[in-house]
Amino acid sequence: MAEFLLELYCEEIPARMQARAAEDLKALIEKGLKDAGLAFARLDAHVTPRRLALVADGLPVKQPDVVEERKGPKVDAPQPAIDGFLRSTGLTLDQCEQRDTPKGPVWFAVVRRPGRPTAEVLAEIVGSAIGAFVWPKSMRWGESGFRWVRPLHHVLALFDGKVLPGGLDLNGGVRFDFTDETRGHRFLAPAPVRVTSFDDYREKLARASVVLDREERKRLIVQEISRLAAAEGLRLKEDPGLLEEVAGLVEYPVVLLGRIDDSFMSLPAEVLTTSMRTHQKYFALERADGSLAPRFAVVANTTTRDGGATVVAGNEKVLRARLSDARFFWDQDRKVPLADRVAALGKITFHEKLGTMAEKVDRMIALVGDLADLGGDSDRATRAALLAKADLVTGMVGEFPELQGLMGGYYAAAQGEDEAVVQAIAEHYRPAGPNDRCPSAPLAVRVALADKLDTLVGFFAIDEKPTGSRDPFALRRAALGIIRLIRENGHRVPLGRLVGAAHQLYLTQGRKLQPRETVQADLMAFFADRLKVALREQGVRHDLIDAVFALGGEDDLVRLLARVEALTGFLGTDDGANLLTAYRRAGNIVRIEAKKDGIEEYGEVDAARLDAPEEQALHAALEAVRAELQPLLGAERFADAMGVLAGLRAPVDAFFDRVTVNADDPALRTNRLALLSRIVGTMNSVADFSHVEG
């Protein structure tokens, strides 16, 4: 068994593309190996700012021989048919054999293809992989037509310690001969390095100031920042997204600490951290109490003779300029009350088919009124909705769009707004993702729900729904946000009614939309899909959610989940599992017989025609269960309702054991089919069991 090492060395790959590129390279090479019949024990991909690398271990030195058996025409077939068969196999008739089949003697060809040397096959696989590689953005250079993310310098390719034969002929006449040579760090060790294996490659790169493994670079960055911060009684403020990006900017991370001028520490902490991470890729440091410290960590890609002093001084100077701008925006923005900025929202387009942000604010005000049952003072809720979007026309949010809402809260607090209003403004975009904190204060929940609901209804009403992986308006995130706001706060929100109310608000403003019924149906189905996603990690079955949603008219997520929980418990019992089997049996019989009879349904059961004791007992049990179910469902005692259903198991089992449904007497048969329909209908009043799988 042998090892294959590949490195594609180029100019700096954008950090955001690196992780995906490593996955794509691995997938393309893996597919090529499998298609070529080359088994392997290990396949790993690595990426740094200047290289994509891959190692495949445990490869055979040649492909396995392939024996293919092909069936041809009959022995007495016309000669042209036999000649065509021979041409397709590359054999002569003497090399084929006759075999007896039920249709008579037939020609068979056994084609043996010896395996090729793996080194030859690998060269083709690499060429195909590079040709099929797709970057989000790529470029041409020189006079060639070949495209790559950045100019490609060389292709290192070793198999079993030897350079692969030949090279790559790419588009536009570009050729790269395979080599065993790579280069280390651009500044610290730029000389060529020859390697013989992956271990040798990794070790020599390490000596040449390149940390090949991305996870190792991340670990080193966190470790060194934490060490330097701890020496000053501080700690790293965690920022996984920034860590991922910075690990893609350096091959040899060198951590340095800089200082933030005290004059800037009066700015909101989020302004400081956003300015540092967005523009400069600096890590924030904090004190033990969680407050922001006047220090930052910068990760350089090289060492310097002065121990980084010049690098730190330069970064501190750039940061002072950035924060001076931020302080200017902060001071200027506070001179204009948020309420005075609302009118300017009329100049910002929410969407060309949905009007301006000012019109969105009007709709939000109406919707927070519809959500009055969630609590909180109505006047304050209206005030919060009015001011929620006003910070969009501030200088700070113009510079840092990711601070919208949050800055509105700061400005509202600075101008003396009520604390609940301030909180609602600051939190109304939340939760912005699965790991974001969910608002819990009544006013904040109302404004957040109104904002997200208005957005969802508007875009669904103009048929701008998410498709596949495309979701330009973040509607999936908005739906998951609504689900979390309702679930985590236990609120009883009639989503269907609110969708209708939001739709009417758009119509009142003169918007051309799809019909309300269409929007409601599409959105409720969308919420069902998002709910499945949200519950998947909790082990909740998607089919049980479908079974409850299929009842129709169920738009209260708290009640829906209570039904799902009760249904889960019920189906986990023997009675529930057996009753589900009986339900399917009854449904299948009714469906088949109704199709034969050419009717939709069998109507009501005629109690006078019930003949066998078992069908009489089943009818009585169904009537008793139906009488008990309605008050239990009305009281939302779903577990008790499932318990009542469980009481049907014995009479249903007895009916199927002793009663012939398709009796000779047509009237008796029809009545028994109506009784089976009653089983299905009774169970479907709790959940649509036809959606339950397994």
Secondary structure, DSSP 8 states (H G I E B T S, - for coil): -EEEEEEEEES---HHHHHHHHHHHHHHHHHHHHHTT---SEEEEEEETTEEEEEEEEE-SB---EEEEEEEEETTS-HHHHHHHHHHHT--GGGSEEEEETTEEEEEEEEEE---BHHHHHHHHHHHHHHH---SS-B--TT----BSS-EEEEEEEETTEE-SSEEEEGGGEEEEEESEEE--TTT--SEEE-SSHHHHHHHHHHTT----HHHHHHHHHHHHHHHHHTTT-EE---HHHHHHHHTT-SS-EEEEEE--GGGTTS-HHHHHHHIIIII--EEEE-TTS-EEEEEEEEESS--TTTTHHHHHHHHHHHHHHHHHHHHHHHHHTTS-HHHHGGGGGGSEEETTTEEHHHHHHHHHHHHHHTGGG-S-HHHHHHHHHHTTGGGGSHHHHH-GGGTTHHHHHHHHHTT--HHHHHHHHHTT---STTS----SHHHHHHHHHHHHHHHHHHHHTT---BTTB-TT-HHHHHHHHHHHHHHHT----HHHHHHHHHHHHHHTT-----HHHHHHHHHHHHHHHHHHHHHTTT--HHHHHHHHTTSS---HHHHHHHHHHHHHHHTSHHHHHHHHHHHHHHHHHHHHHHHHT-S------GGG--SHHHHHHHHHHHHHHHHHHHHHHTT-HHHHHHHHHTTHHHHHHHHHH--SS-SSHHHHHHHHHHHHHHHHHHHTT--GGG---
